[in-house]
Amino acid sequence: MTTRDQARAQAVKLIASRVSERDRAGRGDRADAEPFAASVLAELAAIGFRYVPALRPPGRADTPPATPEQARAYADTARRKITHPREQP
């Protein structure tokens, strides 16, 4: 495994553990989304990752951004894959 692969695996492990930890918390104890995301990004920065805003691929300038509902659905799908990887097809 290369250093880049090791770093990626470390980042995925960190994100998965933080999301699992957050999901185990009761609704009243769960962190708000923005501070939670900021803390995850801070932890990733501490291990060497740097936030870079996503850029729209060329030729897709006319595509509207995702709606909040689409973004939530995508996040729910990603969360299920992280927290329950064996249940995926």
PyRosetta script that sets phi, psi and omega in degrees:
from pyrosetta import init, pose_from_sequence

init()
pose = pose_from_sequence("MTTRDQARAQAVKLIASRVSERDRAGRGDRADAEPFAASVLAELAAIGFRYVPALRPPGRADTPPATPEQARAYADTARRKITHPREQP")
pose.set_psi(1, 130.6)
pose.set_omega(1, -179.8)
pose.set_phi(2, -76.6)
pose.set_psi(2, 168.0)
pose.set_omega(2, 178.2)
pose.set_phi(3, -60.9)
pose.set_psi(3, -39.5)
pose.set_omega(3, 179.0)
pose.set_phi(4, -63.9)
pose.set_psi(4, -42.2)
pose.set_omega(4, 177.8)
pose.set_phi(5, -64.3)
pose.set_psi(5, -39.3)
pose.set_omega(5, 178.3)
pose.set_phi(6, -64.8)
pose.set_psi(6, -41.9)
pose.set_omega(6, 179.1)
pose.set_phi(7, -64.7)
pose.set_psi(7, -41.3)
pose.set_omega(7, 178.8)
pose.set_phi(8, -64.5)
pose.set_psi(8, -43.3)
pose.set_omega(8, 179.0)
pose.set_phi(9, -63.0)
pose.set_psi(9, -39.5)
pose.set_omega(9, 178.4)
pose.set_phi(10, -64.1)
pose.set_psi(10, -41.8)
pose.set_omega(10, 179.5)
pose.set_phi(11, -65.9)
pose.set_psi(11, -42.9)
pose.set_omega(11, 179.6)
pose.set_phi(12, -63.5)
pose.set_psi(12, -42.3)
pose.set_omega(12, 179.1)
pose.set_phi(13, -61.8)
pose.set_psi(13, -42.4)
pose.set_omega(13, 179.5)
pose.set_phi(14, -62.7)
pose.set_psi(14, -48.3)
pose.set_omega(14, -179.0)
pose.set_phi(15, -62.5)
pose.set_psi(15, -45.6)
pose.set_omega(15, -178.7)
pose.set_phi(16, -62.1)
pose.set_psi(16, -41.8)
pose.set_omega(16, -179.1)
pose.set_phi(17, -68.1)
pose.set_psi(17, -39.3)
pose.set_omega(17, 179.3)
pose.set_phi(18, -67.2)
pose.set_psi(18, -41.2)
pose.set_omega(18, 179.4)
pose.set_phi(19, -66.9)
pose.set_psi(19, -42.2)
pose.set_omega(19, 178.5)
pose.set_phi(20, -62.7)
pose.set_psi(20, -42.8)
pose.set_omega(20, 178.5)
pose.set_phi(21, -60.5)
pose.set_psi(21, -44.2)
pose.set_omega(21, -179.9)
pose.set_phi(22, -65.4)
pose.set_psi(22, -41.0)
pose.set_omega(22, -178.5)
pose.set_phi(23, -69.1)
pose.set_psi(23, -27.4)
pose.set_omega(23, 178.4)
pose.set_phi(24, -74.9)
pose.set_psi(24, -22.6)
pose.set_omega(24, -179.8)
pose.set_phi(25, -68.9)
pose.set_psi(25, 145.8)
pose.set_omega(25, 176.4)
pose.set_phi(26, -66.0)
pose.set_psi(26, 160.7)
pose.set_omega(26, -178.0)
pose.set_phi(27, -53.7)
pose.set_psi(27, -40.5)
pose.set_omega(27, -178.9)
pose.set_phi(28, -71.0)
pose.set_psi(28, -25.8)
pose.set_omega(28, -178.6)
pose.set_phi(29, -97.1)
pose.set_psi(29, -4.7)
pose.set_omega(29, -175.5)
pose.set_phi(30, -73.2)
pose.set_psi(30, 136.1)
pose.set_omega(30, 179.7)
pose.set_phi(31, -67.7)
pose.set_psi(31, 149.4)
pose.set_omega(31, 174.1)
pose.set_phi(32, -64.6)
pose.set_psi(32, 152.2)
pose.set_omega(32, -173.4)
pose.set_phi(33, -60.7)
pose.set_psi(33, -47.4)
pose.set_omega(33, -175.5)
pose.set_phi(34, -67.2)
pose.set_psi(34, -48.3)
pose.set_omega(34, 176.7)
pose.set_phi(35, -62.9)
pose.set_psi(35, -35.2)
pose.set_omega(35, 178.0)
pose.set_phi(36, -62.6)
pose.set_psi(36, -48.6)
pose.set_omega(36, 179.7)
pose.set_phi(37, -61.6)
pose.set_psi(37, -40.7)
pose.set_omega(37, 178.9)
pose.set_phi(38, -62.9)
pose.set_psi(38, -39.1)
pose.set_omega(38, 179.8)
pose.set_phi(39, -69.3)
pose.set_psi(39, -36.3)
pose.set_omega(39, 176.8)
pose.set_phi(40, -65.5)
pose.set_psi(40, -44.2)
pose.set_omega(40, 177.9)
pose.set_phi(41, -62.0)
pose.set_psi(41, -37.4)
pose.set_omega(41, 177.9)
pose.set_phi(42, -64.7)
pose.set_psi(42, -41.5)
pose.set_omega(42, 178.0)
pose.set_phi(43, -65.7)
pose.set_psi(43, -39.7)
pose.set_omega(43, 176.8)
pose.set_phi(44, -63.7)
pose.set_psi(44, -40.8)
pose.set_omega(44, 177.7)
pose.set_phi(45, -62.2)
pose.set_psi(45, -35.5)
pose.set_omega(45, -179.8)
pose.set_phi(46, -65.2)
pose.set_psi(46, -26.6)
pose.set_omega(46, 177.9)
pose.set_phi(47, -99.5)
pose.set_psi(47, 10.3)
pose.set_omega(47, 171.4)
pose.set_phi(48, 108.9)
pose.set_psi(48, -4.1)
pose.set_omega(48, 179.0)
pose.set_phi(49, -84.8)
pose.set_psi(49, 146.5)
pose.set_omega(49, 179.5)
pose.set_phi(50, -123.3)
pose.set_psi(50, 136.5)
pose.set_omega(50, 178.9)
pose.set_phi(51, -71.8)
pose.set_psi(51, 130.3)
pose.set_omega(51, 174.9)
pose.set_phi(52, -131.5)
pose.set_psi(52, 120.9)
pose.set_omega(52, -179.0)
pose.set_phi(53, -58.8)
pose.set_psi(53, 141.6)
pose.set_omega(53, 178.5)
pose.set_phi(54, -69.9)
pose.set_psi(54, 141.6)
pose.set_omega(54, 176.9)
pose.set_phi(55, -108.7)
pose.set_psi(55, 144.4)
pose.set_omega(55, 178.7)
pose.set_phi(56, -70.9)
pose.set_psi(56, 134.6)
pose.set_omega(56, 179.1)
pose.set_phi(57, -60.4)
pose.set_psi(57, 148.4)
pose.set_omega(57, 178.3)
pose.set_phi(58, -58.7)
pose.set_psi(58, 145.5)
pose.set_omega(58, 178.3)
pose.set_phi(59, 84.1)
pose.set_psi(59, 3.3)
pose.set_omega(59, -178.7)
pose.set_phi(60, -120.8)
pose.set_psi(60, 22.4)
pose.set_omega(60, -177.2)
pose.set_phi(61, -63.6)
pose.set_psi(61, -25.2)
pose.set_omega(61, -178.8)
pose.set_phi(62, -86.3)
pose.set_psi(62, -4.2)
pose.set_omega(62, -179.8)
pose.set_phi(63, -81.0)
pose.set_psi(63, 124.4)
pose.set_omega(63, -179.6)
pose.set_phi(64, -70.4)
pose.set_psi(64, 153.5)
pose.set_omega(64, 177.2)
pose.set_phi(65, -65.4)
pose.set_psi(65, 161.7)
pose.set_omega(65, 179.7)
pose.set_phi(66, -63.6)
pose.set_psi(66, 147.6)
pose.set_omega(66, 175.1)
pose.set_phi(67, -77.3)
pose.set_psi(67, 162.1)
pose.set_omega(67, 176.5)
pose.set_phi(68, -56.5)
pose.set_psi(68, -36.5)
pose.set_omega(68, 179.2)
pose.set_phi(69, -65.8)
pose.set_psi(69, -41.5)
pose.set_omega(69, 177.9)
pose.set_phi(70, -64.6)
pose.set_psi(70, -42.0)
pose.set_omega(70, 179.5)
pose.set_phi(71, -64.0)
pose.set_psi(71, -42.4)
pose.set_omega(71, 178.3)
pose.set_phi(72, -64.0)
pose.set_psi(72, -40.9)
pose.set_omega(72, 179.0)
pose.set_phi(73, -63.5)
pose.set_psi(73, -42.3)
pose.set_omega(73, 178.1)
pose.set_phi(74, -64.0)
pose.set_psi(74, -42.8)
pose.set_omega(74, 179.3)
pose.set_phi(75, -64.1)
pose.set_psi(75, -40.0)
pose.set_omega(75, 177.5)
pose.set_phi(76, -62.5)
pose.set_psi(76, -42.3)
pose.set_omega(76, 178.1)
pose.set_phi(77, -63.0)
pose.set_psi(77, -45.9)
pose.set_omega(77, 179.2)
pose.set_phi(78, -63.0)
pose.set_psi(78, -41.0)
pose.set_omega(78, 179.7)
pose.set_phi(79, -61.9)
pose.set_psi(79, -42.1)
pose.set_omega(79, 178.5)
pose.set_phi(80, -63.2)
pose.set_psi(80, -39.4)
pose.set_omega(80, 179.3)
pose.set_phi(81, -66.3)
pose.set_psi(81, -35.0)
pose.set_omega(81, -179.3)
pose.set_phi(82, -75.0)
pose.set_psi(82, -46.2)
pose.set_omega(82, -172.7)
pose.set_phi(83, -85.7)
pose.set_psi(83, -21.8)
pose.set_omega(83, -179.9)
pose.set_phi(84, -136.2)
pose.set_psi(84, 63.1)
pose.set_omega(84, -174.2)
pose.set_phi(85, -63.7)
pose.set_psi(85, -27.1)
pose.set_omega(85, -177.6)
pose.set_phi(86, -77.6)
pose.set_psi(86, -16.6)
pose.set_omega(86, -179.8)
pose.set_phi(87, -84.0)
pose.set_psi(87, -5.4)
pose.set_omega(87, -178.8)
pose.set_phi(88, -81.1)
pose.set_psi(88, 149.3)
pose.set_omega(88, -179.6)
pose.set_phi(89, -65.7)
pose.dump_pdb("model.pdb")
